[in-house]
Amino acid sequence: MDNSLARLKTWAKALKRDVVVLWIAARDGRTPWYAKAAAGAVAAYALSPIDLIPDFIPVLGYVDDLLLVPLGIALVVRLIPADLMAEFREEAVRRTGRPRSAAGAVVVIVLWLIAAAACAGWLYHRLR
């Protein structure tokens, strides 16, 4: 049991580090454009203070944290050359603070507003 908990903590720590790695990769000129775009999107979402699916929604609220973010990170890590990833990981370990993504928060808010407008429009036409 203790071994499983230790492995889980190690995995979570590596996941947090890799979010910062993607944030660094998205800003580095040596990263291929397609990897840079994907890294920027995943890092912006992961660093956003607002989730696409709020955590207070039972079960679904944690789907993005437990599935979407790790899968996004795994995909982007495969798109970035290994030597660059090693360098970015070293830089991420040296950094002390975790960056925040205002852009990620804005994207999530805009998506929620679009969804709310679509629901309101559907309800308006349905009830009219």
NUBA-456576 format. One record per atom (N, C-alpha, C): residue number from 1; atom name; x, y, z; residue in three letters; chain. Coordinates in nm, 3 decimals, always signed. Atoms other than C-alpha are relative to their C-alpha. Layout:
<nodes>
NODE   resi   name        c1        c2        c3   resn   chain
NODE    NUM     CA         X         Y         Z    ALA       A
...
</nodes>
This chain:
<nodes>
NODE   resi   name        c1        c2        c3   resn   chain
NODE      1      N    +0.083    -0.120    +0.000    MET       A
NODE      1     CA    +0.000    +0.000    +0.000    MET       A
NODE      1      C    +0.087    +0.126    +0.000    MET       A
NODE      2      N    -0.088    -0.116    -0.006    ASP       A
NODE      2     CA    +0.279    +0.244    +0.092    ASP       A
NODE      2      C    +0.073    +0.020    -0.132    ASP       A
NODE      3      N    -0.070    -0.008    +0.127    ASN       A
NODE      3     CA    +0.458    +0.162    -0.233    ASN       A
NODE      3      C    -0.090    +0.061    -0.107    ASN       A
NODE      4      N    +0.095    -0.055    +0.097    SER       A
NODE      4     CA    +0.146    +0.242    -0.437    SER       A
NODE      4      C    -0.019    +0.149    +0.022    SER       A
NODE      5      N    +0.017    -0.142    -0.032    LEU       A
NODE      5     CA    +0.101    +0.573    -0.258    LEU       A
NODE      5      C    +0.124    +0.079    -0.040    LEU       A
NODE      6      N    -0.125    -0.066    +0.040    ALA       A
NODE      6     CA    +0.465    +0.663    -0.315    ALA       A
NODE      6      C    +0.007    +0.015    -0.151    ALA       A
NODE      7      N    -0.001    -0.008    +0.147    ARG       A
NODE      7     CA    +0.433    +0.581    -0.687    ARG       A
NODE      7      C    -0.099    +0.106    -0.049    ARG       A
NODE      8      N    +0.101    -0.098    +0.038    LEU       A
NODE      8     CA    +0.117    +0.791    -0.710    LEU       A
NODE      8      C    +0.049    +0.142    +0.026    LEU       A
NODE      9      N    -0.056    -0.132    -0.031    LYS       A
NODE      9     CA    +0.288    +1.087    -0.542    LYS       A
NODE      9      C    +0.109    +0.038    -0.099    LYS       A
NODE     10      N    -0.105    -0.025    +0.099    THR       A
NODE     10     CA    +0.586    +1.055    -0.776    THR       A
NODE     10      C    -0.061    +0.036    -0.135    THR       A
NODE     11      N    +0.068    -0.027    +0.128    TRP       A
NODE     11     CA    +0.353    +1.044    -1.078    TRP       A
NODE     11      C    -0.063    +0.139    +0.001    TRP       A
NODE     12      N    +0.063    -0.132    -0.009    ALA       A
NODE     12     CA    +0.162    +1.352    -0.959    ALA       A
NODE     12      C    +0.104    +0.112    -0.005    ALA       A
NODE     13      N    -0.107    -0.101    +0.002    LYS       A
NODE     13     CA    +0.486    +1.543    -0.900    LYS       A
NODE     13      C    +0.057    +0.016    -0.142    LYS       A
NODE     14      N    -0.050    -0.004    +0.138    ALA       A
NODE     14     CA    +0.611    +1.451    -1.250    ALA       A
NODE     14      C    -0.102    +0.069    -0.091    ALA       A
NODE     15      N    +0.106    -0.062    +0.079    LEU       A
NODE     15     CA    +0.275    +1.559    -1.395    LEU       A
NODE     15      C    +0.003    +0.152    +0.018    LEU       A
NODE     16      N    -0.008    -0.145    -0.027    LYS       A
NODE     16     CA    +0.298    +1.901    -1.227    LYS       A
NODE     16      C    +0.122    +0.060    -0.067    LYS       A
NODE     17      N    -0.121    -0.048    +0.064    ARG       A
NODE     17     CA    +0.654    +1.939    -1.351    ARG       A
NODE     17      C    -0.018    +0.008    -0.151    ARG       A
NODE     18      N    +0.016    +0.002    +0.145    ASP       A
NODE     18     CA    +0.556    +1.842    -1.706    ASP       A
NODE     18      C    -0.095    +0.109    -0.050    ASP       A
NODE     19      N    +0.084    -0.113    +0.039    VAL       A
NODE     19     CA    +0.285    +2.110    -1.713    VAL       A
NODE     19      C    +0.089    +0.123    -0.018    VAL       A
NODE     20      N    -0.094    -0.113    +0.012    VAL       A
NODE     20     CA    +0.560    +2.366    -1.650    VAL       A
NODE     20      C    +0.092    -0.021    -0.119    VAL       A
NODE     21      N    -0.083    +0.032    +0.116    VAL       A
NODE     21     CA    +0.775    +2.188    -1.910    VAL       A
NODE     21      C    -0.071    +0.040    -0.129    VAL       A
NODE     22      N    +0.076    -0.037    +0.121    LEU       A
NODE     22     CA    +0.499    +2.235    -2.169    LEU       A
NODE     22      C    -0.012    +0.151    -0.012    LEU       A
NODE     23      N    +0.006    -0.147    +0.000    TRP       A
NODE     23     CA    +0.466    +2.601    -2.070    TRP       A
NODE     23      C    +0.131    +0.058    -0.054    TRP       A
NODE     24      N    -0.131    -0.043    +0.049    ILE       A
NODE     24     CA    +0.841    +2.642    -2.132    ILE       A
NODE     24      C    +0.013    -0.034    -0.149    ILE       A
NODE     25      N    -0.012    +0.045    +0.139    ALA       A
NODE     25     CA    +0.827    +2.442    -2.458    ALA       A
NODE     25      C    -0.082    +0.087    -0.095    ALA       A
NODE     26      N    +0.086    -0.083    +0.086    ALA       A
NODE     26     CA    +0.542    +2.656    -2.594    ALA       A
NODE     26      C    +0.063    +0.135    -0.029    ALA       A
NODE     27      N    -0.065    -0.131    +0.018    ARG       A
NODE     27     CA    +0.764    +2.964    -2.560    ARG       A
NODE     27      C    +0.139    -0.010    -0.062    ARG       A
NODE     28      N    -0.135    +0.018    +0.053    ASP       A
NODE     28     CA    +1.086    +2.816    -2.700    ASP       A
NODE     28      C    -0.004    -0.010    -0.152    ASP       A
NODE     29      N    -0.003    -0.004    +0.147    GLY       A
NODE     29     CA    +1.170    +2.884    -3.064    GLY       A
NODE     29      C    +0.045    -0.130    -0.065    GLY       A
NODE     30      N    -0.048    +0.127    +0.057    ARG       A
NODE     30     CA    +1.329    +2.541    -3.110    ARG       A
NODE     30      C    -0.108    -0.107    -0.004    ARG       A
NODE     31      N    +0.110    +0.096    +0.000    THR       A
NODE     31     CA    +1.001    +2.362    -3.045    THR       A
NODE     31      C    -0.074    +0.008    -0.134    THR       A
NODE     32      N    +0.075    -0.003    +0.126    PRO       A
NODE     32     CA    +0.826    +2.259    -3.370    PRO       A
NODE     32      C    -0.136    +0.070    +0.019    PRO       A
NODE     33      N    +0.121    -0.083    -0.013    TRP       A
NODE     33     CA    +0.522    +2.479    -3.441    TRP       A
NODE     33      C    -0.120    -0.080    +0.047    TRP       A
NODE     34      N    +0.116    +0.080    -0.037    TYR       A
NODE     34     CA    +0.270    +2.195    -3.409    TYR       A
NODE     34      C    +0.008    -0.044    +0.147    TYR       A
NODE     35      N    -0.019    +0.036    -0.141    ALA       A
NODE     35     CA    +0.419    +2.085    -3.075    ALA       A
NODE     35      C    -0.018    +0.123    +0.088    ALA       A
NODE     36      N    +0.014    -0.126    -0.074    LYS       A
NODE     36     CA    +0.432    +2.448    -2.964    LYS       A
NODE     36      C    -0.148    +0.034    +0.020    LYS       A
NODE     37      N    +0.144    -0.029    -0.009    ALA       A
NODE     37     CA    +0.060    +2.493    -3.040    ALA       A
NODE     37      C    -0.067    -0.095    +0.099    ALA       A
NODE     38      N    +0.060    +0.098    -0.092    ALA       A
NODE     38     CA    -0.035    +2.172    -2.860    ALA       A
NODE     38      C    +0.047    +0.022    +0.143    ALA       A
NODE     39      N    -0.055    -0.024    -0.134    ALA       A
NODE     39     CA    +0.195    +2.247    -2.565    ALA       A
NODE     39      C    -0.064    +0.124    +0.062    ALA       A
NODE     40      N    +0.064    -0.123    -0.050    GLY       A
NODE     40     CA    +0.051    +2.597    -2.534    GLY       A
NODE     40      C    -0.143    -0.025    +0.043    GLY       A
NODE     41      N    +0.140    +0.027    -0.033    ALA       A
NODE     41     CA    -0.306    +2.467    -2.537    ALA       A
NODE     41      C    -0.012    -0.083    +0.127    ALA       A
NODE     42      N    +0.007    +0.086    -0.119    VAL       A
NODE     42     CA    -0.245    +2.192    -2.280    VAL       A
NODE     42      C    +0.047    +0.076    +0.124    VAL       A
NODE     43      N    -0.051    -0.075    -0.115    ALA       A
NODE     43     CA    -0.036    +2.416    -2.053    ALA       A
NODE     43      C    -0.098    +0.109    +0.042    ALA       A
NODE     44      N    +0.096    -0.106    -0.033    ALA       A
NODE     44     CA    -0.287    +2.702    -2.074    ALA       A
NODE     44      C    -0.120    -0.057    +0.074    ALA       A
NODE     45      N    +0.114    +0.063    -0.067    TYR       A
NODE     45     CA    -0.571    +2.468    -1.979    TYR       A
NODE     45      C    +0.039    -0.049    +0.139    TYR       A
NODE     46      N    -0.042    +0.058    -0.128    ALA       A
NODE     46     CA    -0.376    +2.292    -1.703    ALA       A
NODE     46      C    +0.032    +0.109    +0.102    ALA       A
NODE     47      N    -0.038    -0.107    -0.091    LEU       A
NODE     47     CA    -0.254    +2.622    -1.554    LEU       A
NODE     47      C    -0.113    +0.099    +0.025    LEU       A
NODE     48      N    +0.114    -0.088    -0.018    SER       A
NODE     48     CA    -0.590    +2.792    -1.584    SER       A
NODE     48      C    -0.063    -0.022    +0.137    SER       A
NODE     49      N    +0.065    +0.016    -0.131    PRO       A
NODE     49     CA    -0.754    +2.862    -1.249    PRO       A
NODE     49      C    -0.144    -0.049    -0.011    PRO       A
NODE     50      N    +0.139    +0.043    +0.023    ILE       A
NODE     50     CA    -1.089    +2.762    -1.405    ILE       A
NODE     50      C    +0.001    -0.128    -0.082    ILE       A
NODE     51      N    +0.009    +0.127    +0.073    ASP       A
NODE     51     CA    -1.170    +2.406    -1.515    ASP       A
NODE     51      C    -0.114    +0.004    -0.101    ASP       A
NODE     52      N    +0.106    +0.015    +0.098    LEU       A
NODE     52     CA    -1.374    +2.318    -1.822    LEU       A
NODE     52      C    -0.121    -0.066    +0.066    LEU       A
NODE     53      N    +0.104    +0.067    -0.077    ILE       A
NODE     53     CA    -1.572    +2.082    -1.600    ILE       A
NODE     53      C    +0.030    +0.028    +0.147    ILE       A
NODE     54      N    -0.030    -0.035    -0.139    PRO       A
NODE     54     CA    -1.592    +2.227    -1.247    PRO       A
NODE     54      C    +0.008    -0.123    +0.091    PRO       A
NODE     55      N    -0.023    +0.114    -0.088    ASP       A
NODE     55     CA    -1.469    +1.995    -0.973    ASP       A
NODE     55      C    -0.119    -0.035    +0.088    ASP       A
NODE     56      N    +0.113    +0.030    -0.087    PHE       A
NODE     56     CA    -1.793    +2.024    -0.776    PHE       A
NODE     56      C    -0.104    -0.091    -0.066    PHE       A
NODE     57      N    +0.090    +0.093    +0.069    ILE       A
NODE     57     CA    -1.975    +1.819    -1.043    ILE       A
NODE     57      C    +0.050    -0.142    +0.029    ILE       A
NODE     58      N    -0.045    +0.134    -0.039    PRO       A
NODE     58     CA    -1.964    +1.460    -0.911    PRO       A
NODE     58      C    +0.058    -0.079    -0.117    PRO       A
NODE     59      N    -0.074    +0.086    +0.091    VAL       A
NODE     59     CA    -1.725    +1.229    -1.097    VAL       A
NODE     59      C    +0.054    +0.077    -0.121    VAL       A
NODE     60      N    -0.045    -0.071    +0.121    LEU       A
NODE     60     CA    -1.713    +1.438    -1.418    LEU       A
NODE     60      C    +0.095    +0.115    +0.031    LEU       A
NODE     61      N    -0.084    -0.113    -0.037    GLY       A
NODE     61     CA    -1.547    +1.725    -1.233    GLY       A
NODE     61      C    +0.147    -0.035    +0.006    GLY       A
NODE     62      N    -0.140    +0.040    -0.009    TYR       A
NODE     62     CA    -1.230    +1.524    -1.194    TYR       A
NODE     62      C    +0.050    -0.070    -0.127    TYR       A
NODE     63      N    -0.041    +0.067    +0.124    VAL       A
NODE     63     CA    -1.226    +1.370    -1.543    VAL       A
NODE     63      C    +0.111    +0.078    -0.069    VAL       A
NODE     64      N    -0.104    -0.078    +0.067    ASP       A
NODE     64     CA    -1.025    +1.659    -1.685    ASP       A
NODE     64      C    +0.132    -0.009    +0.075    ASP       A
NODE     65      N    -0.124    +0.007    -0.077    ASP       A
NODE     65     CA    -0.774    +1.646    -1.399    ASP       A
NODE     65      C    +0.066    -0.137    -0.008    ASP       A
NODE     66      N    -0.055    +0.135    -0.004    LEU       A
NODE     66     CA    -0.733    +1.269    -1.407    LEU       A
NODE     66      C    +0.024    -0.062    -0.138    LEU       A
NODE     67      N    -0.013    +0.060    +0.133    LEU       A
NODE     67     CA    -0.767    +1.197    -1.781    LEU       A
NODE     67      C    +0.048    +0.099    -0.106    LEU       A
NODE     68      N    -0.029    -0.091    +0.111    LEU       A
NODE     68     CA    -0.761    +1.498    -2.013    LEU       A
NODE     68      C    +0.140    +0.061    +0.009    LEU       A
NODE     69      N    -0.131    -0.064    -0.014    VAL       A
NODE     69     CA    -0.456    +1.676    -1.874    VAL       A
NODE     69      C    +0.113    -0.101    -0.017    VAL       A
NODE     70      N    -0.108    +0.096    +0.021    PRO       A
NODE     70     CA    -0.236    +1.363    -1.843    PRO       A
NODE     70      C    +0.010    -0.050    -0.145    PRO       A
NODE     71      N    -0.003    +0.044    +0.140    LEU       A
NODE     71     CA    -0.338    +1.246    -2.193    LEU       A
NODE     71      C    +0.056    +0.110    -0.091    LEU       A
NODE     72      N    -0.054    -0.112    +0.078    GLY       A
NODE     72     CA    -0.266    +1.592    -2.335    GLY       A
NODE     72      C    +0.149    +0.012    +0.017    GLY       A
NODE     73      N    -0.144    -0.007    -0.027    ILE       A
NODE     73     CA    +0.073    +1.598    -2.168    ILE       A
NODE     73      C    +0.072    -0.113    -0.072    ILE       A
NODE     74      N    -0.064    +0.115    +0.066    ALA       A
NODE     74     CA    +0.156    +1.249    -2.297    ALA       A
NODE     74      C    +0.010    +0.021    -0.151    ALA       A
NODE     75      N    -0.002    -0.026    +0.144    LEU       A
NODE     75     CA    +0.063    +1.350    -2.652    LEU       A
NODE     75      C    +0.108    +0.102    -0.036    LEU       A
NODE     76      N    -0.095    -0.106    +0.033    VAL       A
NODE     76     CA    +0.269    +1.669    -2.648    VAL       A
NODE     76      C    +0.144    -0.044    +0.025    VAL       A
NODE     77      N    -0.136    +0.048    -0.028    VAL       A
NODE     77     CA    +0.571    +1.500    -2.490    VAL       A
NODE     77      C    +0.052    -0.081    -0.118    VAL       A
NODE     78      N    -0.042    +0.078    +0.117    ARG       A
NODE     78     CA    +0.577    +1.268    -2.792    ARG       A
NODE     78      C    +0.030    +0.088    -0.121    ARG       A
NODE     79      N    -0.021    -0.090    +0.113    LEU       A
NODE     79     CA    +0.572    +1.566    -3.029    LEU       A
NODE     79      C    +0.129    +0.081    +0.011    LEU       A
NODE     80      N    -0.120    -0.081    -0.024    ILE       A
NODE     80     CA    +0.875    +1.739    -2.874    ILE       A
NODE     80      C    +0.122    -0.091    -0.002    ILE       A
NODE     81      N    -0.122    +0.083    +0.003    PRO       A
NODE     81     CA    +1.224    +1.603    -2.953    PRO       A
NODE     81      C    +0.052    -0.027    +0.142    PRO       A
NODE     82      N    -0.042    +0.046    -0.133    ALA       A
NODE     82     CA    +1.371    +1.409    -2.658    ALA       A
NODE     82      C    +0.107    +0.089    +0.062    ALA       A
NODE     83      N    -0.106    -0.084    -0.056    ASP       A
NODE     83     CA    +1.679    +1.631    -2.621    ASP       A
NODE     83      C    -0.057    +0.132    +0.052    ASP       A
NODE     84      N    +0.064    -0.123    -0.048    LEU       A
NODE     84     CA    +1.460    +1.942    -2.593    LEU       A
NODE     84      C    -0.081    -0.027    +0.126    LEU       A
NODE     85      N    +0.078    +0.034    -0.120    MET       A
NODE     85     CA    +1.231    +1.769    -2.342    MET       A
NODE     85      C    +0.090    -0.010    +0.121    MET       A
NODE     86      N    -0.094    +0.014    -0.112    ALA       A
NODE     86     CA    +1.531    +1.682    -2.125    ALA       A
NODE     86      C    +0.045    +0.138    +0.048    ALA       A
NODE     87      N    -0.042    -0.136    -0.036    GLU       A
NODE     87     CA    +1.648    +2.044    -2.135    GLU       A
NODE     87      C    -0.113    +0.078    +0.068    GLU       A
NODE     88      N    +0.114    -0.069    -0.058    PHE       A
NODE     88     CA    +1.299    +2.179    -2.062    PHE       A
NODE     88      C    -0.031    -0.053    +0.140    PHE       A
NODE     89      N    +0.025    +0.059    -0.133    ARG       A
NODE     89     CA    +1.260    +1.936    -1.770    ARG       A
NODE     89      C    +0.102    +0.052    +0.101    ARG       A
NODE     90      N    -0.101    -0.056    -0.089    GLU       A
NODE     90     CA    +1.588    +2.057    -1.621    GLU       A
NODE     90      C    -0.035    +0.143    +0.039    GLU       A
NODE     91      N    +0.039    -0.138    -0.028    GLU       A
NODE     91     CA    +1.472    +2.416    -1.652    GLU       A
NODE     91      C    -0.122    +0.006    +0.092    GLU       A
NODE     92      N    +0.121    +0.002    -0.083    ALA       A
NODE     92     CA    +1.133    +2.332    -1.497    ALA       A
NODE     92      C    +0.035    -0.032    +0.145    ALA       A
NODE     93      N    -0.042    +0.035    -0.137    VAL       A
NODE     93     CA    +1.305    +2.174    -1.194    VAL       A
NODE     93      C    +0.065    +0.121    +0.067    VAL       A
NODE     94      N    -0.067    -0.119    -0.056    ARG       A
NODE     94     CA    +1.511    +2.494    -1.146    ARG       A
NODE     94      C    -0.098    +0.110    +0.036    ARG       A
NODE     95      N    +0.099    -0.104    -0.029    ARG       A
NODE     95     CA    +1.199    +2.714    -1.147    ARG       A
NODE     95      C    -0.066    -0.026    +0.134    ARG       A
NODE     96      N    +0.059    +0.016    -0.133    THR       A
NODE     96     CA    +1.044    +2.780    -0.810    THR       A
NODE     96      C    -0.151    +0.014    -0.002    THR       A
NODE     97      N    +0.145    -0.024    +0.000    GLY       A
NODE     97     CA    +0.694    +2.911    -0.887    GLY       A
NODE     97      C    -0.068    -0.068    -0.117    GLY       A
NODE     98      N    +0.081    +0.057    +0.107    ARG       A
NODE     98     CA    +0.418    +2.762    -1.094    ARG       A
NODE     98      C    -0.066    +0.115    -0.075    ARG       A
NODE     99      N    +0.063    -0.108    +0.076    PRO       A
NODE     99     CA    +0.305    +2.989    -1.378    PRO       A
NODE     99      C    -0.152    -0.014    +0.001    PRO       A
NODE    100      N    +0.146    -0.001    +0.013    ARG       A
NODE    100     CA    -0.061    +3.085    -1.418    ARG       A
NODE    100      C    -0.032    +0.036    -0.145    ARG       A
NODE    101      N    +0.039    -0.030    +0.137    SER       A
NODE    101     CA    -0.247    +3.108    -1.746    SER       A
NODE    101      C    -0.132    +0.076    -0.002    SER       A
NODE    102      N    +0.121    -0.082    +0.016    ALA       A
NODE    102     CA    -0.488    +3.396    -1.782    ALA       A
NODE    102      C    -0.068    -0.034    -0.132    ALA       A
NODE    103      N    +0.057    +0.036    +0.132    ALA       A
NODE    103     CA    -0.533    +3.297    -2.148    ALA       A
NODE    103      C    -0.083    -0.126    +0.011    ALA       A
NODE    104      N    +0.076    +0.124    -0.019    GLY       A
NODE    104     CA    -0.643    +2.950    -2.042    GLY       A
NODE    104      C    -0.132    +0.027    +0.070    GLY       A
NODE    105      N    +0.124    -0.034    -0.072    ALA       A
NODE    105     CA    -0.896    +3.098    -1.801    ALA       A
NODE    105      C    -0.098    +0.069    -0.095    ALA       A
NODE    106      N    +0.087    -0.070    +0.094    VAL       A
NODE    106     CA    -1.031    +3.327    -2.074    VAL       A
NODE    106      C    -0.064    -0.098    -0.098    VAL       A
NODE    107      N    +0.055    +0.099    +0.094    VAL       A
NODE    107     CA    -1.071    +3.035    -2.316    VAL       A
NODE    107      C    -0.110    -0.081    +0.066    VAL       A
NODE    108      N    +0.101    +0.079    -0.071    VAL       A
NODE    108     CA    -1.259    +2.830    -2.056    VAL       A
NODE    108      C    -0.126    +0.084    +0.024    VAL       A
NODE    109      N    +0.115    -0.088    -0.022    ILE       A
NODE    109     CA    -1.484    +3.127    -1.970    ILE       A
NODE    109      C    -0.078    +0.020    -0.129    ILE       A
NODE    110      N    +0.067    -0.019    +0.130    VAL       A
NODE    110     CA    -1.558    +3.188    -2.339    VAL       A
NODE    110      C    -0.077    -0.127    -0.039    VAL       A
NODE    111      N    +0.071    +0.125    +0.031    LEU       A
NODE    111     CA    -1.645    +2.819    -2.387    LEU       A
NODE    111      C    -0.126    -0.015    +0.084    LEU       A
NODE    112      N    +0.118    +0.006    -0.086    TRP       A
NODE    112     CA    -1.882    +2.833    -2.089    TRP       A
NODE    112      C    -0.107    +0.099    -0.046    TRP       A
NODE    113      N    +0.097    -0.099    +0.049    LEU       A
NODE    113     CA    -2.045    +3.151    -2.225    LEU       A
NODE    113      C    -0.067    -0.048    -0.128    LEU       A
NODE    114      N    +0.057    +0.053    +0.124    ILE       A
NODE    114     CA    -2.092    +2.991    -2.566    ILE       A
NODE    114      C    -0.100    -0.111    +0.032    ILE       A
NODE    115      N    +0.090    +0.109    -0.039    ALA       A
NODE    115     CA    -2.244    +2.682    -2.403    ALA       A
NODE    115      C    -0.127    +0.055    +0.064    ALA       A
NODE    116      N    +0.117    -0.060    -0.065    ALA       A
NODE    116     CA    -2.474    +2.899    -2.189    ALA       A
NODE    116      C    -0.091    +0.067    -0.103    ALA       A
NODE    117      N    +0.079    -0.066    +0.104    ALA       A
NODE    117     CA    -2.584    +3.102    -2.493    ALA       A
NODE    117      C    -0.072    -0.104    -0.086    ALA       A
NODE    118      N    +0.063    +0.107    +0.080    ALA       A
NODE    118     CA    -2.651    +2.782    -2.690    ALA       A
NODE    118      C    -0.116    -0.062    +0.077    ALA       A
NODE    119      N    +0.108    +0.056    -0.083    CYS       A
NODE    119     CA    -2.858    +2.640    -2.402    CYS       A
NODE    119      C    -0.117    +0.098    +0.010    CYS       A
NODE    120      N    +0.105    -0.100    -0.010    ALA       A
NODE    120     CA    -3.049    +2.965    -2.364    ALA       A
NODE    120      C    -0.078    +0.010    -0.131    ALA       A
NODE    121      N    +0.066    -0.004    +0.131    GLY       A
NODE    121     CA    -3.122    +2.977    -2.738    GLY       A
NODE    121      C    -0.086    -0.123    -0.022    GLY       A
NODE    122      N    +0.077    +0.122    +0.014    TRP       A
NODE    122     CA    -3.235    +2.616    -2.737    TRP       A
NODE    122      C    -0.126    +0.005    +0.087    TRP       A
NODE    123      N    +0.115    -0.012    -0.090    LEU       A
NODE    123     CA    -3.461    +2.676    -2.436    LEU       A
NODE    123      C    -0.103    +0.102    -0.051    LEU       A
NODE    124      N    +0.089    -0.104    +0.052    TYR       A
NODE    124     CA    -3.604    +2.992    -2.590    TYR       A
NODE    124      C    -0.086    -0.055    -0.114    TYR       A
NODE    125      N    +0.074    +0.056    +0.114    HIS       A
NODE    125     CA    -3.699    +2.814    -2.913    HIS       A
NODE    125      C    -0.088    -0.118    +0.041    HIS       A
NODE    126      N    +0.077    +0.117    -0.046    ARG       A
NODE    126     CA    -3.820    +2.505    -2.729    ARG       A
NODE    126      C    -0.127    +0.043    +0.075    ARG       A
NODE    127      N    +0.112    -0.045    -0.083    LEU       A
NODE    127     CA    -4.046    +2.697    -2.490    LEU       A
NODE    127      C    -0.091    +0.100    -0.069    LEU       A
NODE    128      N    +0.077    -0.102    +0.071    ARG       A
NODE    128     CA    -4.175    +2.950    -2.740    ARG       A
NODE    128      C    -0.115    -0.056    -0.073    ARG       A
</nodes>
